[in-house]
Amino acid sequence: MSYTNLKRVDLIFDQDCNPKEIIKNTFAKNNDQIVNELLESGLKGRGGAGFPTALKWKYTAEQPEPNKYIICNADEGEPGTFKDREILFKVPQKVFGGMVVCAKVIGAKEGFLYLRGEYRFLLPELEAQLAKFHADLKDLKIDFKIKIVMGSGAYICGEESALFESMEGHRGEPRNKPPYPTVSGFRSKPTVINNVETLVYAFMICMHGARKFKELGTADSRGSKVFSISGDTPKAGIYELELGMTVEQFVDDFGDGDTKAVQVGGASGFCVPRKKFKETIIGFEGVPTGGSMMIFNSSRSMYNVLHNYLEFFEEESCGQCTPCRVGCQQLIKGIEAVKKGQKHANYLEHLQKLAQTMKITAKCGLGQSVANSFFSIVENFKEEMIY
Amino acid sequence: MPEIKELVKNLASKHGRTRESLIPILQGVIHEERYISDEAMTEIARELDISAAQVYGTATFYSFLDTQPRGKYVIRVCKTISCAMKGKNLLTQEIEDMLKIKVGETTQNKKFSLLETNCLGWCHKGPAMLVNDEAYTDLTSEKVREIINEYMKK
């Protein structure tokens, strides 16, 4: 086995910078300069969906509405993802820094950080860090305040419009789109909502310029990314890696020598089987990921893996739209029936049609993405589903 | 239930009486009482001048906003795949044996509730669990016994 170590990058957790200084220097530039630098960098959202960050900021800035908001989405709930917790724990000032730069660009006076309930233990330290940040802003004569809002254990609230609903005191049920948050988000005002990691990269691009970021990655997936690595690996943990590697390179570095499959992007992502390791690129041109990488070795039953994911979705579905609410339940029942021999193996094809219907008709990303893991596991590990 | 009335009133004064304050108030009740009773929901509805159905609808959406009685210490064991692969079932079993309750139940003395929950974000250090807001990771049977014993003494 060829053993290659992938290139480690240290942009996110690098402590060798002065956030207050970066804010000061960035505020000396005009908004077009900042947006153009971000656009040039090619930074795409790090939460999973991959929308160009510069455009999100630009579209929101263009809205004539006087009240706008910047929200940091720290409702990290995707199975296998834990990098945002580490970022908030280690470099909170950079997260706040990214938010105030965005606030300058779009013209916001208020920002919010929506922290998942499972991370409430971070709150005392975050509040202390926030007080320091507010003091720095006062020194710099910048009028901007951040408030931390707590979630209460709902995966769906990581979906941006569900998050707005939750912040407004409602059930976390996603809204119809359009309108998009850039036009109508929190309190129906233009809102930028970015993942924790995205905001730190934006801030680092303000510090280093686009070039340093662009040197890393590929044309479609610029820069580096923080990966959360778990499962059957001797090196579970958080790693910042250059984008553009293949799954094979990844497995050479992080696998345990017996890797059967890698789930890229969590329960809502894609399962890559061993035979496709070589040709599959981790990034927007191949399999995108919000950072979750779960490694399975040959001792694992992929039926159990899929069953676990489906149970997750069934519980976390908000229940608002029928394809997702009923679809998740039927997919579980269906694979159980096939496994027990109560249904013929070709029933799996009916279930795949159902998953396809969910992809087309579900209201939000949760219901639409159930098909990702369902298809990629059922198609690549059919025998394990049946026998 | 004068205490609940007092608690809700204080929380509403602290967070404000708008719809946006609803979830922070519910979280405040959880912090004090570990669950949100019917009385608390009615009282919140009165304070915020919204219908009790709205309060109930919101509270029941969120898995951390319990609407049935829970113990002083709520144990939530992560059941998502990485923790499941690292032996979560053995831990749950261990806790069930120690507390003599099943998942979803509360001990007679109202001290502990045992629940399973979705991904806690500690996949690299599984199996993991929360006791109220505190996270415990890299758990083994021994470690779990120690932790629960500590809480039993409290």
Interface residues (C-beta under 8 A of the other chain):
Chain A: E76 G77 E78 P79 G80 T81 F82 R85 R116 G117 E118 Y119 R120 F121 V149 M150 G151 S152 G153 A154 Y155 S166 M167 E168 G169 H170 R171 G172 E173 S228 I229 S230 G231 D232 A236 G237 I238 A267 M294 R300 N304 V305 N308 Y309 F312 E315 E316 C318
Chain B: T18 R19 E20 S21 L22 I23 P24 L26 Q27 G57 T58 F61 Y62 S63 F64 L65 K79 T80 I81 S82 A84 M85 T117 N118 C119 L120 G121 W122 C123 H124 K125 G126 L130 D133 E134 A135
